[in-house]
Amino acid sequence: MRVRLSEWRVPVPLTLLLLLGAFAPWTAVAQDAEAAPDTASEASELLEPWRPERLAPGGEAGTSMTLLDAVTTTLRNDPNIQIQEAETALRLGLQQEASGLFDWTLTGQATYQHENLELRQSVQESEQERRDDLTRIQGETCSAAESELVKISELTAAIESNGGVAITTDEIFNAELRAIEILISNASPSELPSLINQRNLLLNRELAETIASQEANANACTEAMAFAARIGDTPEEEEFDTASLDLRLEKVFRNGVTFAPFIDGDYSATQYVGKRNGFNQPALDEDGNQIVDFGVPRIEFVDFGGKNIRDLYTLRVGFDINVPLMRGSGSEEIAAQEEAAGRQVEAARRLIQHTASERVLATAFAYWDLLAAQDRVALFAGSVDRQKTITEVTQALIDADEMIPAEIARAQAGLARAETNLNAARRDLVQRQVALAVAMGIESTSGEASINASTSFPAAPDASALGAVAEESLRRSAVDRRGDVASARESLEASRILVAGAEGAARDRLDLQGSLYATAVGEDSLSEATDQWEAPSYSIGLSYEKIIGNQQREGLVVQRKALAARDRIQHADLRRTTQLGVSQTVGELGQALERLRYAEEAVKAFDQAYSAEREKFGAQETTLIDLVLSEDQQTDAGLRAIDARRQVASLLAQLRFDTATLIDATDRGFAVEDTTLTTLPSAE
């Protein structure tokens, strides 16, 4: 293969094109490698099918479960977390779709066309005239060859005779011959030999010339007949065959440059229908030897009546490049959708953590509600036992005639009220068990699959410990840690990126375009074309576009700015409400601790009061009404204490949630510990 660089002078446009082709695409390769996200594997992991666990039966007593077991079960099963993971997978898919703009695109096209057309009248007439001329030549040469055969015979006879033989095929020569013969007949003896010699020379010369002419005419006749047989009848139709192949590998880089290496080829052929092209071959003499004219071998063309236009093959190999100078230049515009989608993916990831924290908080609330319901059942069961004791003591006093019989009704009413409260507490317990199962995302807990909370309420922190909590530090750290705040921040950044992209897309378009390629052209075969390449061929130009009014693109800028303003307000408001939520929870926790302290003191006091009233009742030093009232007060104090413990435990979890210290994100998922559920957070 030979490559010829025609006059390799490097003008300024070609220099610029070479620099663009060499550097413009490849400066973005590293950037593309870093920016291209690998989302398929992560999305597939997030789209695992949701299969909620079923709680194993725990017998008549149900299944005991600690708070830590409950929240870890929630992290494995809660559908809201799964939904947010699916949302993240969706955004990963959107990011991958946006990245598709920067994929390499291979396009190929192959076409073949065959077309038959009727020959133009002028061409048909020209071809018919060609055949008519050939017929005329054939007739002339063949007739001449036959006439010359007769002349040869007559000349031979004249040579062998002493005269009197007429040459009928050549009147002029016959007249000349007759004149000499007349001279011979009238010549003297001295003149006779000379005249006879002249006659013989004339006949022999004419015979030799006639033989040569006859051979030439015979050969011409034969060739004309063969030529006519080869070219055949006058063509009436012509056919055209064309084929093309175009392969192109195109990529848009994140700096806006479009680079497209290509290879394309064309094939064209034309012919009269039913004919074929002729060919050259060495001219040979009668002995089969090459005929040489002045040292140059003679070549003859064998015609078959075709167009004698050789098939043409053309190949081009090179690249096209487009460098945007205004609209479409730079990653801020061209990669805005992809980068914004990446921010939205990160926002969705942050929301997974926030959603997990929300669901852990909901489980903690449901768990403390269940524990409180269990304690209320135990409390009302104790109340029923105490009311039974009161009823039994009352009946004994009536039997001993120390109390009137009418008092038994009051005691029985107290017992009935206590049993009613116990039944209501048991119904509430079932509801709390179901609520915890719902919060954990597990299957129904009916029958033997009921849940019993086994973790006690946490010890209430000292008021001094709560006072030592740096509220302002917690407020600041909450804004930094909260997943919903971080998600809103990422969404705001995505909106800002889209604003920049829309503003860039609203500019006028000015592109620098160029092509650089090598060309191979050959006839008859593709290999002949590929044996020789001509380079370089190139083109370079500028393309400009300005949209008058530009309403669509400017309108998009307004939309993007409005969305960015909305996201900015939402982010600022979420920061504000997050900080206020921390302050509110800290304040409520302080009040709940004080309430718990008073409730526990009340429980102790009413326990002592009831014990005293029971002893006095047995000694007939107090009335039944006072004893029943004391028992009611003791039960009510217990209920208030249970609710205060539940509220303190819930507020501890709430404060952990508000400050984003409830769970920790790890490589294996989310981790949670007992201490993070039941203790005060720190601002560290």
C-alpha positions as CSV (number, residue, x, y, z in Angstrom):
1,M,0.0,0.0,0.0
2,R,1.3,3.5,-0.9
3,V,0.3,6.7,0.9
4,R,1.1,9.9,-0.9
5,L,1.0,13.2,1.0
6,S,0.4,15.7,-1.7
7,E,2.7,18.7,-1.3
8,W,2.8,18.4,2.5
9,R,2.6,22.1,3.2
10,V,0.7,22.9,6.4
11,P,-1.5,25.9,6.0
12,V,-3.1,27.7,9.0
13,P,-6.6,26.1,8.7
14,L,-5.1,22.6,8.5
15,T,-2.8,23.3,11.5
16,L,-5.8,24.4,13.5
17,L,-7.8,21.4,12.4
18,L,-5.0,19.0,13.4
19,L,-4.7,20.7,16.8
20,L,-8.4,20.4,17.4
21,G,-8.4,16.7,16.3
22,A,-5.4,15.9,18.5
23,F,-6.3,17.8,21.7
24,A,-9.9,18.9,21.9
25,P,-11.5,15.5,22.3
26,W,-8.8,14.0,24.5
27,T,-8.7,16.8,27.0
28,A,-12.2,15.7,28.0
29,V,-11.4,12.0,28.3
30,A,-10.1,12.1,31.8
31,Q,-13.0,14.4,32.8
32,D,-15.5,11.9,31.3
33,A,-13.9,9.0,33.0
34,E,-14.3,10.7,36.4
35,A,-17.8,12.0,35.7
36,A,-19.3,8.8,34.2
37,P,-21.4,7.2,37.0
38,D,-21.5,3.5,37.6
39,T,-25.2,3.2,38.5
40,A,-26.3,-0.1,37.2
41,S,-24.9,-2.2,40.1
42,E,-26.0,0.2,42.8
43,A,-29.5,0.4,41.4
44,S,-29.8,-3.4,41.2
45,E,-28.9,-3.7,44.8
46,L,-31.5,-1.1,45.8
47,L,-34.2,-2.9,43.9
48,E,-34.1,-6.1,45.9
49,P,-37.8,-7.4,46.2
50,W,-39.5,-6.6,49.5
51,R,-40.3,-9.6,51.6
52,P,-41.4,-8.7,55.1
53,E,-40.4,-11.0,57.9
54,R,-43.0,-13.0,59.8
55,L,-42.7,-13.0,63.5
56,A,-42.1,-16.5,64.9
57,P,-44.8,-17.7,67.4
58,G,-43.8,-17.3,71.0
59,G,-46.4,-19.4,72.7
60,E,-49.2,-18.1,74.9
61,A,-47.0,-15.5,76.4
62,G,-46.1,-14.1,73.0
63,T,-42.6,-13.1,71.7
64,S,-40.4,-11.1,73.9
65,M,-38.6,-8.4,72.0
66,T,-36.1,-5.7,73.1
67,L,-36.1,-2.2,71.8
68,L,-32.9,-2.9,69.9
69,D,-34.5,-5.9,68.2
70,A,-37.5,-3.9,67.2
71,V,-35.5,-1.1,65.5
72,T,-33.1,-3.4,63.8
73,T,-36.2,-5.4,62.5
74,T,-37.6,-2.1,61.3
75,L,-34.4,-1.3,59.4
76,R,-34.6,-4.6,57.6
77,N,-38.4,-4.6,56.8
78,D,-39.9,-1.2,56.8
79,P,-41.6,-0.5,53.4
80,N,-41.0,3.2,53.6
81,I,-37.2,2.6,53.6
82,Q,-37.6,0.2,50.7
83,I,-39.7,2.8,48.8
84,Q,-37.1,5.5,49.3
85,E,-34.4,3.1,48.1
86,A,-36.5,2.5,45.0
87,E,-36.7,6.2,44.6
88,T,-33.0,6.4,44.8
89,A,-32.7,3.6,42.2
90,L,-35.1,5.7,40.0
91,R,-32.9,8.7,40.3
92,L,-29.8,6.6,39.5
93,G,-31.6,5.5,36.4
94,L,-32.3,9.1,35.5
95,Q,-28.6,10.0,36.1
96,Q,-27.6,7.1,33.9
97,E,-30.0,8.2,31.2
98,A,-28.6,11.7,31.3
99,S,-25.1,10.2,31.0
100,G,-26.2,8.5,27.9
101,L,-25.6,11.8,26.0
102,F,-21.8,11.1,26.4
103,D,-21.8,7.5,25.2
104,W,-19.9,6.4,22.1
105,T,-22.4,5.9,19.3
106,L,-21.6,3.5,16.5
107,T,-23.7,4.0,13.4
108,G,-23.5,2.1,10.2
109,Q,-25.4,2.2,7.0
110,A,-25.0,0.0,3.9
111,T,-27.1,0.6,0.7
112,Y,-27.2,-1.1,-2.7
113,Q,-29.3,0.2,-5.7
114,H,-29.8,-1.3,-9.1
115,E,-31.6,0.7,-11.7
116,N,-32.6,0.0,-15.3
117,L,-33.3,2.8,-17.7
118,E,-34.3,3.1,-21.4
119,L,-31.4,4.5,-23.4
120,R,-31.8,8.0,-24.7
121,Q,-32.8,8.2,-28.3
122,S,-29.6,10.0,-29.3
123,V,-27.5,7.2,-27.7
124,Q,-29.5,4.5,-29.4
125,E,-29.0,6.3,-32.7
126,S,-25.3,6.6,-32.1
127,E,-25.0,2.9,-31.3
128,Q,-27.1,2.0,-34.3
129,E,-24.9,4.2,-36.5
130,R,-21.8,2.5,-35.2
131,R,-23.3,-0.9,-36.2
132,D,-24.4,0.4,-39.5
133,D,-20.8,1.5,-40.2
134,L,-19.5,-1.8,-39.1
135,T,-22.0,-3.6,-41.5
136,R,-20.9,-1.4,-44.3
137,I,-17.2,-2.0,-43.7
138,Q,-17.9,-5.7,-43.4
139,G,-19.7,-5.7,-46.8
140,E,-17.0,-3.7,-48.5
141,T,-14.1,-5.8,-47.2
142,C,-15.7,-9.1,-47.8
143,S,-16.9,-8.1,-51.3
144,A,-13.4,-6.8,-52.1
145,A,-11.8,-10.0,-50.9
146,E,-14.1,-12.1,-53.1
147,S,-13.5,-9.8,-56.2
148,E,-9.7,-9.9,-55.6
149,L,-9.8,-13.8,-55.5
150,V,-11.3,-13.7,-59.0
151,K,-8.6,-11.1,-60.1
152,I,-5.9,-13.3,-58.7
153,S,-7.2,-16.2,-60.7
154,E,-7.3,-14.1,-63.9
155,L,-3.9,-12.6,-63.3
156,T,-2.5,-16.1,-62.8
157,A,-4.1,-17.3,-66.1
158,A,-2.8,-14.2,-67.9
159,I,0.8,-14.9,-66.6
160,E,0.6,-18.5,-67.8
161,S,-0.7,-17.5,-71.3
162,N,0.8,-15.5,-74.1
163,G,-2.0,-13.0,-74.0
164,G,-5.7,-12.7,-74.7
165,V,-6.8,-13.2,-71.0
166,A,-9.1,-10.4,-69.8
167,I,-8.9,-9.0,-66.2
168,T,-12.6,-8.5,-65.8
169,T,-12.4,-7.3,-62.1
170,D,-10.2,-4.3,-62.9
171,E,-11.0,-2.4,-66.0
172,I,-8.2,0.1,-65.6
173,F,-5.5,-2.6,-65.2
174,N,-7.1,-4.6,-68.0
175,A,-6.9,-1.6,-70.4
176,E,-3.2,-1.2,-69.5
177,L,-2.6,-4.9,-70.0
178,R,-4.4,-4.8,-73.4
179,A,-2.3,-1.8,-74.5
180,I,0.9,-3.7,-73.8
181,E,-0.4,-6.8,-75.6
182,I,-1.3,-4.7,-78.6
183,L,2.2,-3.3,-78.7
184,I,3.6,-6.8,-78.4
185,S,1.5,-7.9,-81.3
186,N,2.7,-5.0,-83.5
187,A,6.3,-5.0,-82.3
188,S,9.4,-5.8,-84.4
189,P,11.5,-8.8,-83.4
190,S,14.0,-6.6,-81.7
191,E,11.3,-4.8,-79.6
192,L,9.4,-8.0,-78.7
193,P,11.5,-9.3,-75.8
194,S,11.5,-6.0,-74.0
195,L,7.7,-5.7,-74.3
196,I,7.1,-9.2,-73.2
197,N,9.3,-8.6,-70.1
198,Q,7.3,-5.4,-69.4
199,R,4.1,-7.4,-69.6
200,N,5.3,-10.0,-67.2
201,L,6.6,-7.5,-64.7
202,L,3.3,-5.7,-64.8
203,L,1.3,-8.9,-64.3
204,N,3.6,-10.2,-61.5
205,R,3.5,-6.8,-59.7
206,E,-0.2,-6.6,-59.9
207,L,-0.6,-10.2,-58.7
208,A,1.6,-9.5,-55.7
209,E,-0.4,-6.4,-54.8
210,T,-3.7,-8.1,-55.3
211,I,-2.7,-11.0,-53.1
212,A,-1.7,-8.6,-50.3
213,S,-4.8,-6.6,-50.7
214,Q,-6.9,-9.7,-50.8
215,E,-5.4,-11.0,-47.5
216,A,-5.9,-7.6,-45.9
217,N,-9.5,-7.4,-47.0
218,A,-10.1,-11.0,-45.9
219,N,-8.7,-10.3,-42.5
220,A,-10.7,-7.1,-42.2
221,C,-13.8,-9.0,-43.3
222,T,-13.2,-11.7,-40.6
223,E,-12.5,-9.1,-37.9
224,A,-15.6,-7.1,-38.9
225,M,-17.7,-10.3,-38.7
226,A,-16.2,-11.2,-35.3
227,F,-16.6,-7.6,-34.1
228,A,-20.3,-7.6,-35.1
229,A,-20.8,-10.9,-33.4
230,R,-19.2,-9.6,-30.2
231,I,-21.1,-6.3,-29.9
232,G,-24.4,-7.8,-30.9
233,D,-27.6,-5.9,-31.4
234,T,-28.1,-2.2,-30.7
235,P,-28.7,-1.8,-26.9
236,E,-32.0,-0.3,-25.8
237,E,-31.5,-0.2,-22.0
238,E,-28.8,0.7,-19.6
239,E,-28.3,-0.3,-16.0
240,F,-26.7,1.4,-13.0
241,D,-25.4,-0.2,-9.9
242,T,-24.4,1.9,-6.8
243,A,-23.4,0.8,-3.3
244,S,-22.3,2.7,-0.2
245,L,-21.1,1.8,3.2
246,D,-20.8,4.4,6.1
247,L,-19.4,3.5,9.5
248,R,-19.2,6.3,12.1
249,L,-18.2,6.3,15.8
250,E,-19.4,9.5,17.4
251,K,-19.1,10.9,20.9
252,V,-20.1,14.1,22.6
253,F,-17.6,15.0,25.3
254,R,-18.5,16.8,28.5
255,N,-16.7,19.9,27.3
256,G,-19.1,20.1,24.4
257,V,-16.7,18.8,21.7
258,T,-18.2,16.3,19.2
259,F,-15.6,13.9,17.8
260,A,-16.6,11.4,15.1
261,P,-14.0,9.1,13.4
262,F,-15.5,7.6,10.2
263,I,-14.8,5.3,7.3
264,D,-17.1,5.3,4.2
265,G,-16.9,3.9,0.8
266,D,-18.8,4.1,-2.5
267,Y,-19.1,1.8,-5.5
268,S,-20.6,2.7,-8.9
269,A,-20.9,0.8,-12.2
270,T,-22.9,1.3,-15.4
271,Q,-23.4,-0.9,-18.5
272,Y,-25.7,-1.5,-21.4
273,V,-28.1,-4.3,-20.5
274,G,-26.8,-7.5,-22.0
275,K,-23.4,-6.1,-22.8
276,R,-20.0,-6.1,-21.1
277,N,-16.9,-4.0,-21.1
278,G,-14.0,-4.9,-23.4
279,F,-10.4,-5.4,-22.5
280,N,-6.9,-4.8,-23.8
281,Q,-4.7,-7.7,-24.9
282,P,-1.3,-8.0,-26.7
283,A,-1.5,-7.9,-30.5
284,L,-0.1,-11.1,-32.0
285,D,1.0,-12.0,-35.5
286,E,0.1,-15.1,-37.5
287,D,2.8,-17.1,-35.6
288,G,1.5,-15.9,-32.2
289,N,4.3,-13.5,-31.5
290,Q,3.9,-10.1,-30.0
291,I,3.8,-7.3,-32.5
292,V,6.2,-4.5,-31.7
293,D,6.0,-1.0,-33.3
294,F,9.1,1.1,-32.9
295,G,10.1,-0.9,-29.9
296,V,6.7,-0.6,-28.2
297,P,4.5,-3.7,-27.9
298,R,1.3,-3.2,-29.7
299,I,-1.9,-3.5,-27.6
300,E,-5.3,-4.2,-29.1
301,F,-8.7,-3.6,-27.5
302,V,-11.3,-6.3,-27.6
303,D,-14.7,-4.6,-27.7
304,F,-18.0,-6.4,-26.6
305,G,-20.4,-3.5,-27.2
306,G,-20.4,-2.2,-23.6
307,K,-20.0,1.3,-22.3
308,N,-16.3,0.5,-21.5
309,I,-16.6,2.6,-18.3
310,R,-14.7,0.9,-15.5
311,D,-16.2,0.2,-12.1
312,L,-15.2,2.9,-9.6
313,Y,-14.3,2.3,-5.9
314,T,-13.9,5.2,-3.5
315,L,-12.8,5.0,0.2
316,R,-12.5,7.8,2.8
317,V,-11.0,7.4,6.3
318,G,-10.9,10.4,8.7
319,F,-12.7,12.2,11.4
320,D,-15.2,15.1,11.8
321,I,-15.0,17.4,14.7
322,N,-17.4,20.1,16.1
323,V,-16.2,22.6,18.7
324,P,-18.9,24.8,20.2
325,L,-17.6,28.3,21.0
326,M,-20.7,29.7,22.6
327,R,-23.9,27.7,23.2
328,G,-23.0,24.1,24.1
329,S,-19.5,24.8,25.2
330,G,-18.3,23.7,28.7
331,S,-19.5,21.1,31.1
332,E,-21.6,23.7,33.0
333,E,-24.1,23.6,30.1
334,I,-23.6,20.4,28.3
335,A,-23.4,18.2,31.4
336,A,-25.9,20.2,33.5
337,Q,-28.6,17.5,33.3
338,E,-26.2,14.7,34.3
339,E,-24.6,16.7,37.1
340,A,-28.0,17.8,38.4
341,A,-29.2,14.2,38.3
342,G,-26.1,13.2,40.3
343,R,-27.1,15.8,42.9
344,Q,-30.6,14.4,43.0
345,V,-29.2,10.9,43.5
346,E,-27.2,12.2,46.5
347,A,-30.4,13.9,47.8
348,A,-32.2,10.6,47.5
349,R,-29.4,8.8,49.4
350,R,-29.6,11.3,52.2
351,L,-33.4,10.8,52.3
352,I,-32.8,7.1,52.8
353,Q,-31.0,7.8,56.0
354,H,-33.6,10.3,57.1
355,T,-36.4,7.9,56.3
356,A,-34.6,5.2,58.2
357,S,-34.3,7.6,61.2
358,E,-38.0,8.5,60.9
359,R,-39.0,4.8,60.9
360,V,-36.7,4.0,63.8
361,L,-38.3,6.9,65.7
362,A,-41.8,5.6,64.9
363,T,-40.8,2.1,66.1
364,A,-39.4,3.6,69.3
365,F,-42.6,5.5,69.9
366,A,-44.7,2.3,69.2
367,Y,-42.4,0.3,71.4
368,W,-42.7,2.7,74.3
369,D,-46.5,2.8,73.7
370,L,-46.6,-1.0,73.9
371,L,-44.5,-1.1,77.1
372,A,-46.8,1.5,78.6
373,A,-49.8,-0.6,77.6
374,Q,-48.2,-3.6,79.3
375,D,-47.6,-1.6,82.5
376,R,-51.2,-0.4,82.4
377,V,-52.4,-4.0,82.2
378,A,-50.2,-4.9,85.1
379,L,-51.4,-1.8,87.0
380,F,-55.1,-2.5,86.4
381,A,-54.6,-6.2,87.3
382,G,-53.2,-5.0,90.6
383,S,-56.2,-2.7,91.0
384,V,-58.5,-5.6,90.4
385,D,-56.7,-7.6,93.1
386,R,-56.9,-4.8,95.5
387,Q,-60.6,-4.3,94.8
388,K,-61.2,-8.0,95.3
389,T,-59.4,-7.7,98.7
390,I,-61.6,-4.8,99.6
391,T,-64.7,-6.7,98.6
392,E,-63.7,-9.7,100.6
393,V,-62.9,-7.7,103.7
394,T,-66.2,-5.8,103.3
395,Q,-68.1,-9.1,103.1
396,A,-66.3,-10.4,106.2
397,L,-67.2,-7.3,108.1
398,I,-70.9,-7.7,107.0
399,D,-70.9,-11.3,108.0
400,A,-69.5,-10.3,111.5
401,D,-72.3,-7.7,111.7
402,E,-69.7,-5.0,111.9
403,M,-70.9,-3.3,108.7
404,I,-74.3,-2.9,107.1
405,P,-75.1,-5.2,104.1
406,A,-75.7,-2.2,101.8
407,E,-71.9,-1.5,101.7
408,I,-71.2,-4.6,99.7
409,A,-72.7,-3.0,96.6
410,R,-70.2,-0.1,96.8
411,A,-67.3,-2.6,97.0
412,Q,-68.6,-4.7,94.1
413,A,-69.0,-1.5,92.0
414,G,-65.4,-0.7,92.6
415,L,-64.4,-4.2,91.6
416,A,-66.5,-4.0,88.4
417,R,-64.9,-0.6,87.5
418,A,-61.4,-2.1,88.0
419,E,-62.2,-5.1,85.8
420,T,-63.6,-2.8,83.1
421,N,-60.4,-0.8,83.2
422,L,-58.4,-4.0,82.9
423,N,-60.3,-5.2,79.9
424,A,-59.9,-1.9,78.2
425,A,-56.2,-2.0,78.9
426,R,-55.9,-5.4,77.4
427,R,-57.7,-4.3,74.2
428,D,-55.4,-1.3,74.0
429,L,-52.4,-3.7,74.5
430,V,-53.5,-5.7,71.4
431,Q,-53.8,-2.5,69.4
432,R,-50.3,-1.4,70.6
433,Q,-48.9,-4.8,69.5
434,V,-50.4,-4.4,66.1
435,A,-49.1,-0.9,65.9
436,L,-45.6,-2.0,66.7
437,A,-45.8,-4.8,64.0
438,V,-46.9,-2.2,61.5
439,A,-44.0,0.2,62.5
440,M,-41.5,-2.7,62.1
441,G,-42.9,-3.7,58.7
442,I,-43.4,-7.3,59.6
443,E,-46.4,-9.7,59.0
444,S,-49.5,-9.8,61.2
445,T,-49.0,-10.6,64.8
446,S,-52.3,-12.3,65.4
447,G,-52.6,-15.5,67.5
448,E,-49.4,-16.7,69.1
449,A,-47.3,-14.1,67.2
450,S,-48.0,-11.3,69.7
451,I,-45.1,-9.1,70.8
452,N,-44.1,-8.3,74.4
453,A,-41.8,-5.4,75.1
454,S,-38.9,-6.6,77.3
455,T,-36.8,-3.5,77.5
456,S,-37.7,-1.3,80.5
457,F,-38.2,2.4,80.3
458,P,-34.8,4.2,80.4
459,A,-33.6,5.8,83.5
460,A,-34.5,9.5,83.5
461,P,-31.5,11.7,83.1
462,D,-30.8,14.2,85.8
463,A,-32.0,17.7,85.4
464,S,-28.4,18.8,85.7
465,A,-27.4,16.5,82.8
466,L,-30.1,18.1,80.6
467,G,-29.0,21.5,81.7
468,A,-25.5,20.7,80.6
469,V,-26.6,20.0,77.1
470,A,-25.4,22.8,74.8
471,E,-28.6,23.6,73.0
472,E,-27.1,26.0,70.5
473,S,-24.4,23.5,69.5
474,L,-27.1,20.8,69.1
475,R,-29.1,23.2,66.9
476,R,-26.0,23.8,64.6
477,S,-25.0,20.2,64.5
478,A,-28.6,19.1,63.7
479,V,-28.6,21.3,60.6
480,D,-25.3,19.7,59.5
481,R,-26.3,16.1,60.2
482,R,-30.0,15.9,59.3
483,G,-30.5,13.9,56.2
484,D,-33.6,15.9,55.1
485,V,-31.6,19.1,55.4
486,A,-28.7,17.6,53.4
487,S,-31.2,16.3,50.8
488,A,-32.7,19.8,50.4
489,R,-29.2,21.2,50.1
490,E,-28.4,18.8,47.3
491,S,-31.7,19.6,45.6
492,L,-30.9,23.3,45.8
493,E,-27.4,22.6,44.2
494,A,-29.1,20.6,41.5
495,S,-31.4,23.6,40.8
496,R,-28.5,26.0,40.6
497,I,-26.7,23.7,38.1
498,L,-29.8,23.6,35.9
499,V,-30.0,27.4,36.1
500,A,-26.5,27.7,34.8
501,G,-27.1,25.1,32.1
502,A,-30.3,26.9,31.0
503,E,-28.5,30.2,30.8
504,G,-25.8,28.7,28.7
505,A,-28.3,27.1,26.4
506,A,-29.9,30.5,25.9
507,R,-26.8,31.9,24.2
508,D,-26.3,32.1,20.4
509,R,-24.7,29.2,18.7
510,L,-21.2,29.5,17.2
511,D,-19.5,26.2,16.2
512,L,-16.1,25.6,14.7
513,Q,-16.5,22.5,12.4
514,G,-13.8,20.6,10.6
515,S,-13.1,17.3,8.8
516,L,-9.7,15.6,8.0
517,Y,-9.5,12.5,5.9
518,A,-7.6,10.4,3.4
519,T,-9.1,9.2,0.2
520,A,-8.5,6.1,-1.9
521,V,-9.8,5.8,-5.5
522,G,-9.5,2.8,-7.7
523,E,-11.1,1.0,-10.6
524,D,-12.2,-2.6,-11.2
525,S,-11.5,-3.8,-7.7
526,L,-11.4,-2.7,-4.1
527,S,-7.9,-3.9,-3.6
528,E,-6.7,-1.5,-6.3
529,A,-8.3,1.4,-4.4
530,T,-6.7,0.5,-1.1
531,D,-3.3,0.2,-2.6
532,Q,-3.1,4.0,-2.9
533,W,-4.2,6.7,-0.6
534,E,-4.2,10.4,-1.1
535,A,-3.9,12.7,2.0
536,P,-4.6,15.1,3.5
537,S,-8.1,16.3,2.4
538,Y,-9.8,18.7,4.9
539,S,-12.5,21.2,5.4
540,I,-13.0,23.8,8.1
541,G,-15.8,26.3,8.8
542,L,-17.9,28.2,11.2
543,S,-21.6,27.8,11.9
544,Y,-23.7,30.5,13.5
545,E,-27.3,30.5,14.8
546,K,-29.3,33.2,16.5
547,I,-32.9,32.7,17.6
548,I,-34.8,35.9,17.2
549,G,-36.8,36.4,20.4
550,N,-35.5,33.2,22.0
551,Q,-38.7,32.8,23.9
552,Q,-38.4,29.1,24.5
553,R,-34.9,29.1,25.9
554,E,-35.4,32.3,28.0
555,G,-38.6,30.8,29.3
556,L,-36.7,27.8,30.4
557,V,-34.3,30.0,32.3
558,V,-37.2,31.6,34.1
559,Q,-38.5,28.2,35.1
560,R,-35.2,27.0,36.3
561,K,-34.7,30.2,38.4
562,A,-38.2,29.8,39.9
563,L,-37.5,26.2,40.9
564,A,-34.1,27.2,42.4
565,A,-35.9,29.9,44.4
566,R,-38.4,27.4,45.6
567,D,-35.7,25.0,46.6
568,R,-33.8,27.8,48.3
569,I,-36.8,28.7,50.4
570,Q,-37.5,25.1,51.3
571,H,-33.9,24.5,52.3
572,A,-33.9,27.7,54.5
573,D,-37.3,26.9,56.1
574,L,-36.2,23.3,56.8
575,R,-33.0,24.6,58.6
576,R,-35.2,26.9,60.6
577,T,-37.8,24.3,61.6
578,T,-35.0,21.8,62.4
579,Q,-33.4,24.2,64.8
580,L,-36.8,25.1,66.3
581,G,-37.6,21.4,66.7
582,V,-34.4,20.9,68.7
583,S,-35.3,23.7,71.1
584,Q,-38.9,22.5,71.4
585,T,-37.9,18.9,72.2
586,V,-35.3,20.1,74.8
587,G,-37.9,22.2,76.4
588,E,-40.5,19.5,76.4
589,L,-38.0,17.0,77.8
590,G,-37.3,19.3,80.7
591,Q,-41.0,19.6,81.5
592,A,-41.4,15.8,81.1
593,L,-38.6,15.1,83.5
594,E,-40.2,17.4,86.1
595,R,-43.5,15.7,85.6
596,L,-42.0,12.3,86.0
597,R,-40.4,13.3,89.2
598,Y,-43.7,14.5,90.6
599,A,-45.5,11.4,89.3
600,E,-43.1,9.0,90.9
601,E,-43.4,10.9,94.2
602,A,-47.2,10.7,93.9
603,V,-47.0,7.0,93.4
604,K,-45.0,6.5,96.6
605,A,-47.3,8.8,98.5
606,F,-50.5,7.1,97.3
607,D,-49.1,3.7,97.9
608,Q,-48.4,4.6,101.5
609,A,-51.9,6.3,101.8
610,Y,-53.6,3.2,100.5
611,S,-51.7,0.9,102.9
612,A,-52.7,3.1,105.8
613,E,-56.4,3.3,104.7
614,R,-56.5,-0.5,104.4
615,E,-55.2,-1.0,107.9
616,K,-57.6,1.7,109.2
617,F,-60.5,0.0,107.3
618,G,-59.8,-3.3,108.9
619,A,-59.8,-1.6,112.3
620,Q,-63.1,0.2,111.4
621,E,-61.4,3.5,111.7
622,T,-62.3,4.7,108.2
623,T,-65.1,4.2,105.8
624,L,-65.3,2.0,102.7
625,I,-65.6,5.2,100.6
626,D,-62.3,6.4,101.8
627,L,-60.6,3.1,101.1
628,V,-62.0,2.8,97.5
629,L,-61.1,6.5,96.8
630,S,-57.6,5.8,98.1
631,E,-57.2,2.8,95.8
632,D,-58.5,4.9,92.8
633,Q,-56.0,7.6,93.6
634,Q,-53.2,5.0,93.8
635,T,-54.2,3.6,90.4
636,D,-54.4,7.0,88.9
637,A,-51.0,8.0,90.2
638,G,-49.6,4.8,88.6
639,L,-51.1,5.7,85.3
640,R,-49.7,9.1,85.4
641,A,-46.3,7.7,86.2
642,I,-46.4,5.2,83.3
643,D,-47.4,8.0,80.9
644,A,-44.6,10.2,82.2
645,R,-42.0,7.4,81.7
646,R,-43.3,6.9,78.2
647,Q,-43.2,10.5,77.4
648,V,-39.6,10.9,78.7
649,A,-38.5,7.8,76.7
650,S,-40.2,9.1,73.6
651,L,-38.7,12.6,74.0
652,L,-35.2,11.1,74.4
653,A,-35.7,9.3,71.0
654,Q,-37.2,12.5,69.5
655,L,-34.2,14.6,70.6
656,R,-31.9,12.0,69.0
657,F,-33.9,12.1,65.8
658,D,-34.0,15.9,65.8
659,T,-30.2,16.0,66.1
660,A,-29.6,13.2,63.6
661,T,-27.9,11.0,66.2
662,L,-30.5,8.2,66.3
663,I,-28.8,5.9,63.8
664,D,-25.4,5.7,62.1
665,A,-24.8,5.0,58.4
666,T,-22.1,2.3,57.7
667,D,-20.9,0.5,54.7
668,R,-23.2,-2.4,55.6
669,G,-26.2,-0.3,56.1
670,F,-27.5,1.5,59.2
671,A,-26.4,0.8,62.8
672,V,-28.2,1.6,66.0
673,E,-27.3,1.0,69.6
674,D,-29.3,0.9,72.9
675,T,-27.5,4.0,74.2
676,T,-28.5,6.1,71.1
677,L,-32.1,5.2,71.8
678,T,-32.3,6.0,75.5
679,T,-29.7,8.7,76.3
680,L,-29.1,12.4,75.7
681,P,-27.1,13.3,72.6
682,S,-24.0,15.4,72.5
683,A,-23.0,18.1,70.0
684,E,-19.7,16.4,69.2
